[in-house]
Amino acid sequence: MIRAGIGQTFEAFGIGLFRLHWSLTVMAFMAFSMNFTVLPIVAFDLGGDNSSVALAMAGNGIAWFFIGPFAGALTDRLSKRRLIVVAQTVIAINYAVIGFLILVGRIEVIWLTVSTLLLGACFAFTGPSRRAYVADIVPPRLVGNGVALLQSGLNFPTSVGPVIGSLLLFAPFIGASGAYFIMSAILVVTIALLFLMPPGSPRNVPRGSVLRELLLGLRYAWQQPRLRVLLAMLLLVAATAGPYQNILPGLLENAFGIESRNLGLTTWPMGVGSLFVGLSVAGVVGTRWSGGVLLVTSCAFGLGVALLGVTPNALVMLPVVFLIGSGFSAFQTLNTAEVIRQSEPEYHGRVTALTFLPFGVQSFTGLGFGRVADMIGEQDVLIIMGLSAIVISIVLGSVYLRMKSPTIPARATAERIVRQTLRPLAAVMRPQK
């Protein structure tokens, strides 16, 4: 267990391989952050409404939702470096193709959706692989700290990437197409540097079917009450308040009267809050304070989204988005680190994959919130989203605080439950003589 304190906050950085892994992850996420600023602006310019942005963004989460659990099972069986290299290669090609379509004037919202579907499928592999990779390069006692630092490190690109993305849209001879070519180039560099890392050893799991291993992971997570509450809290908060990002381009143009291309220039405090507050909770992982901090930060995120609904202009929006970035970053960092810390090593890939399911559900709810925003206005729907997240946080956070210290059941328990589930089905499907 990691003790609280300033000295322990950056403890995993004492390991060279972890520093390299952290740096490459942050570098790759810089390209991803730029995309998640440029893409909604391009979609809003093409369709002119919130529904177009939600549709373009939906592919990412939909792929996460359906592919993520299987990707987690494969993460526990295969070389993590190989998975990351293959996935990032596909993403780099994807960015280059979108840049070309924009350059020749053939881009449409449907192609953006197809692109995000492919991106989501790749993220489903890179996300669990990067986090589970931490357990391969740091001592067991530093796994929670390492995951928290890795998650916090992803917040640095969210402060810089949106600004760079917006500036590239304004830059002559670059624009949206040039931005995508630059994103692709960044990923090519990280792919080359990834070969300095070790392959990442597969976990000691049986070589049965991926479906069976997936079911084992789901049963394992379900049998642990604290994991169940943590995952449910992340899922419901992300599903209700997470789609606020789809509403931002319309909020700028329809409520504040400024061009959506200014999105990155008005949301940069979100990344600053994410970076500093996210890092500050790394030392809380595994302490008696983690549950309380989890509750407070989740409520802060919901409050920030609700406050967007009463924000009068883009200037007042700056401190509000700082609150949003701070709250969600700290909440997600702490939640994810606690999920992995309270899981057995052989389940890290599958359990980590479950932390991405909320973003898949968020894509479905985002389509609905985008349509509602077109009907009643961006600010009204933001109030509904934020208040809903606060209620969910208070209910599930209070339940989590009352729970006893985590106990990690043996793998045999999960295997026994899956056998009890699969054997009757096999008996029914077995050909009769």
Secondary structure by P-SEA (a helix, b strand, c coil): cccccccccccccccaaaaaaaaaaaaaaaaaaaaaaaaaaaaaaacccaaaaaaaaaaaaaaaaacaaaaaaaaacccaaaaaaaaaaaaaaaaaaaaaaaaaccccaaaaaaaaaaaaaaaacaaaaaaaaaaacccccaaaaaaaaaaaaaaaaaacaaaaaaaaaacccccaaaaaaaaaaaaaaaaaaccccccccccccccccaaaaaaaaaaaaaacaaaaaaaaaaaaaaaaccccccaaaaaacccccccccccccccaaaaaaaaaaaaaacccccccaaaaaaaaaaaaaaaaaaaaaaccccccaaaaaaaaaaaaaaaaaaaaaaaaaaccccaaaaaaaaaaaaaaaaaaaaaaaaaaaaaccaaaaaaaaaaaaaaaaaaaaaaaaacccbbbbcaaaaaaaaaaacaaaaaaacccc
